[in-house]
């Protein structure tokens, strides 16, 4: 599911600040190449023990990703249920408290990137 109202889409940051802000909130930069990066936050459903992933896609506006001075902008924000062995089901129903936790993390990230 795409999270439409995160307030993050289009925000820009240099790579060093973005990496630091994401790491402080528990996100990991998993996939990356010279012109894009994906940050994931794993959220565990305490009832079913399923993993859900909050995923933030970014793209380089200027520079290359290996440079801490590269400027990235945030594209879409997704949430989905992890599937074995490596997939994410973006159509899965997201428990309310998982969605609330995801929304809180996104608000914290927005504050870090806009202050």
C-alpha positions as CSV (number, residue, x, y, z in Angstrom):
1,X,0.0,0.0,0.0
2,X,1.3,3.4,-0.9
3,X,1.0,5.9,2.1
4,X,-0.3,9.0,0.3
5,X,-0.5,11.5,3.2
6,X,3.0,11.1,4.7
7,X,4.1,14.6,3.9
8,X,7.4,13.2,2.8
9,X,7.1,12.9,-0.9
10,X,9.3,15.5,-2.6
11,X,11.3,16.4,0.5
12,X,15.0,16.8,-0.2
13,X,18.1,16.1,1.8
14,X,21.8,15.4,1.4
15,X,22.7,11.7,1.7
16,X,24.7,12.2,5.0
17,X,21.7,13.8,6.8
18,X,19.2,11.4,5.3
19,X,21.2,8.4,6.3
20,X,21.7,9.7,9.8
21,X,18.0,10.6,10.3
22,X,16.8,7.3,8.9
23,X,19.3,5.3,11.1
24,X,18.2,7.2,14.3
25,X,14.6,6.1,13.6
26,X,15.6,2.4,12.9
27,X,15.5,2.5,9.1
28,X,18.2,0.6,7.1
29,X,19.3,1.5,3.6
30,X,19.0,-1.9,1.9
31,X,18.9,-1.4,-1.8
32,X,20.9,1.3,-3.5
33,X,22.7,2.1,-6.7
34,X,24.2,5.3,-8.1
35,X,20.9,7.1,-8.5
36,X,18.4,5.7,-6.1
37,X,18.1,4.2,-2.5
38,X,15.5,2.4,-0.6
39,X,15.2,2.6,3.2
40,X,13.3,-0.1,5.1
41,X,11.9,-0.2,8.7
42,X,10.9,-3.6,10.0
43,X,7.8,-3.7,12.2
44,X,6.8,-6.9,14.0
45,X,3.1,-7.8,14.5
46,X,3.0,-9.0,18.1
47,X,0.0,-11.2,17.5
48,X,0.8,-13.0,14.3
49,X,4.6,-12.6,14.5
50,X,4.4,-11.4,10.8
51,X,6.9,-8.8,9.7
52,X,5.7,-5.6,8.0
53,X,8.0,-3.2,6.2
54,X,7.8,0.5,5.9
55,X,9.7,1.3,2.7
56,X,10.8,4.8,1.6
57,X,12.1,5.2,-2.0
58,X,14.5,8.0,-2.8
59,X,16.1,9.2,-6.0
60,X,19.2,11.3,-6.5
61,X,18.6,14.9,-7.8
62,X,22.3,15.9,-7.9
63,X,25.5,14.0,-7.5
64,X,26.0,10.3,-7.0
65,X,24.9,8.2,-4.1
66,X,28.4,7.4,-2.8
67,X,28.9,11.1,-2.1
68,X,27.6,12.3,1.3
69,X,26.8,15.6,-0.5
70,X,24.5,14.0,-3.0
71,X,21.0,15.5,-2.8
72,X,18.2,13.0,-2.7
73,X,14.4,13.5,-2.9
74,X,11.8,11.2,-1.4
75,X,9.5,9.4,-3.8
76,X,6.7,7.1,-2.6
77,X,6.3,5.6,0.8
78,X,5.0,2.0,1.0
79,X,4.0,-0.4,3.7
80,X,3.5,-4.2,3.2
81,X,3.8,-7.6,4.8
82,X,7.0,-9.5,4.4
83,X,6.8,-12.8,2.5
84,X,9.1,-15.7,2.4
85,X,11.9,-15.6,1.3
86,X,12.4,-12.0,0.1
87,X,9.2,-10.4,-1.0
88,X,6.8,-7.8,0.3
89,X,3.0,-8.1,-0.2
90,X,1.8,-4.5,-0.6
91,X,-1.9,-5.7,-0.8
92,X,-1.9,-7.3,2.7
93,X,-4.1,-5.8,5.4
94,X,-2.0,-3.8,7.8
95,X,-3.0,-4.0,11.5
96,X,-4.1,-0.7,13.0
97,X,-1.4,-0.4,15.6
98,X,1.3,-1.2,12.9
99,X,-0.1,1.6,10.8
100,X,-0.1,3.9,13.8
101,X,3.5,3.1,14.5
102,X,4.5,3.6,10.8
103,X,2.7,7.0,10.8
104,X,4.5,8.0,13.9
105,X,7.9,7.1,12.4
106,X,7.0,9.0,9.2
107,X,6.1,12.1,11.2
108,X,9.3,11.9,13.2
109,X,11.3,11.6,9.9
110,X,9.4,14.6,8.4
111,X,10.4,16.7,11.5
112,X,14.0,15.7,11.2
113,X,14.2,16.6,7.5
114,X,12.3,19.9,7.8
115,X,13.9,21.3,10.9
